[in-house]
Amino acid sequence: MNPMIRKELRQRMRERRGWLLPSLYLVVLGAVVTFAYFVTTTDRGASGIQGSTVGVVLFLTLAYSQLALLLLLAPIFSAGSITIEKEQRTLAGLLTSLLTSAQIWWGKFVSSLLFVLLLLVTSLPVLSMAFAFGGIGPWEIFSATLTTVIILACMSAIGLYCSSAFQRSVHATAVSYATVIAISVVTAIVFFVRLTMYESAHRGRAVAVGSNWFGIPLNIRAPMYVNPFFFLTASFAPPKQLYPAWITCACVFIALGALAVALTLRNLRRRGDL
Amino acid sequence: MIDVEQMRKSFNGTRALDGFTLHVGAGELFGLVGPNGAGKTTLMKVLSTLLPMDSGTAQIDGLNVNVQTREVKRLIGYLPDQPGVYQDMSVREFLEFFADAFQLRGSRNRTAVDRALKRSGLADRSETSVEQLSFGMKQRLVLAKTLLHDPKVLLLDEPATGLDPLARIELREQLKQLQAEGITILISSHILSDLEDICTQIALIGAGRNATDAEGHSVLQLRAPQPAVRIYEIELLGDNAPAVTIVNSVAGARTLESSADRLVVEMTGADEQAAALLRALVVGGVNVLRFDHRALGLEERYRLVFREKRP
């Protein structure tokens, strides 16, 4: 086993946030799902809402709120990962050992990702609530989980790049959060503004995003391919509708992650800023 | 064992090393001194494979530090200035991790860790959290970590910084012991008295280049006969002004320090020059109470080299 992974996991589990964050995460997630449940079922008798509909609503609420929470938490684990070695002056010891830059990166990446995945796994009991109502199959669970893991892996890689590029954890974390906001919020704003302008320019051809995604010109929908929430939405769609978009999103996120890995390794190999 | 030729390294256009050359023989305990910003730490980082050099060559035991980095890492133990530790690990966990990082597995790991604990005197604190160790103990722990994989060469950058006198004495003894075991040690330090005690030779570095003393030596031989530049202490009775005038008029003599009843004079040349100076003082009416030759310490030699070069 890579010594870095063992060291990182040991250190992470000894930190107070090792148990505090999963606990807070579950409390928030539980509260959101409970709220969604009561909102959905308040007038159940009047509207005759089906149990499977409740299940779908709970599942979607859980999937999106889980992604939002994990996007907020991922930089905490990855962005400080290499800067902490710089701050406590231990990076030189690692780089002059027989550990390669790739091993150091892999150890940091696996431990960051595993901790986020731990949070994902801890939400399973909450997810089981959605199952109890029906309307959700294993495929939805699998595709949503796979999508979330790809997004988190990419964000962890970007966080590690920030960590290798900056001297202090606070700066690396700030830039990581800026990246999260840029891809989650800014891309959506840019998309909707441009879409509105497009629709007003072509009044006769109004576009319904869900049903005719590919009817929107590529230059307008392009920003959404780096948007994690759109990526997750694409994973729920029936294959003929948004499946190609899911593939495009996956390729974009994997490419972004690969670029972040390459830049991080270059930074670690350059080593001049210890 | 360590061969550096015309090493150059720049950071954003600023030359940290500007053609520095150094040769350290096997088994030597070799010092490196120079003012702040002279390039000592950069040299150590290049030799420890942390930084690539811009030009020149650097070899450790015949291995190119720029190219054969992995092989060089097996050979060296590097102790940076202000080394860090993992505060949340126990002493044993810290050593086990680095033994693992040097690919010492299973029984080799245990043996190396036990030996490091014994060598550092921390065997009875092996389960103590690193956070609870004193600064001196942490420094011993980091040195022990540096020795885990039995390096043939030690690169120590300011290892005594921040240590109390007792810890410094212990460090000196440990370094002497390591040298006796055949390890080649290159050590940079501002604590000249420590270097004087343990080193056989000392290289001078200033502004990234080899600095030289009055005789053109860039490496001071500490166990060799005294150089031609000598220091004399002259104790006087009465006004010292005429004495200073006479000293400065004698060929090869220069006043280094002057107080009410004492002069420190630097002399170049043979003993006859000193005799001529004493004669001139007496003939000039100066009341000389004492005229002593003082062995030139590293501190004075350092001062002679770098005094006028300070910005």
Contacts between the chains, C-beta under 8 A, distances in Angstrom:
chain1	res1	chain2	res2	distance
A	3	B	97	5.9
A	3	B	100	3.8
A	3	B	101	5.3
A	4	B	101	7.9
A	6	B	97	7.7
A	6	B	100	7.6
A	7	B	86	7.7
A	7	B	97	5.1
A	10	B	89	7.7
A	10	B	93	7.5
A	11	B	86	7.0
A	11	B	88	5.8
A	11	B	89	7.5
A	14	B	88	5.4
A	15	B	88	7.7
A	85	B	84	7.9
A	88	B	84	4.4
A	88	B	85	7.5
A	88	B	86	7.4
A	88	B	87	7.4
A	89	B	80	7.1
A	89	B	82	5.5
A	89	B	83	6.3
A	89	B	84	3.2
A	90	B	84	4.0
A	90	B	85	7.0
A	90	B	86	6.4
A	91	B	84	8.0
A	92	B	48	7.7
A	92	B	50	6.1
A	92	B	78	7.1
A	92	B	80	4.7
A	92	B	83	7.4
A	92	B	84	7.9
A	93	B	80	7.8
A	93	B	83	6.8
A	93	B	84	7.0
A	93	B	98	6.9
A	93	B	142	7.9
A	93	B	145	7.1
A	94	B	101	6.9
A	95	B	49	7.8
A	95	B	50	5.9
A	96	B	48	5.2
A	96	B	49	6.5
A	96	B	50	6.5
A	96	B	73	5.9
A	96	B	76	7.3
A	96	B	78	4.6
A	97	B	73	6.9
A	97	B	98	6.3
A	97	B	101	3.8
A	97	B	102	5.7
A	98	B	70	6.9
A	98	B	73	5.8
A	98	B	74	6.9
A	98	B	101	6.3
A	98	B	102	5.3
A	98	B	103	5.3
A	98	B	149	8.0
A	99	B	101	4.9
A	271	B	50	4.9
A	271	B	51	6.3
A	272	B	11	7.2
A	272	B	50	7.8
A	272	B	51	5.4
A	274	B	45	7.5
A	274	B	50	6.3
A	274	B	80	7.6
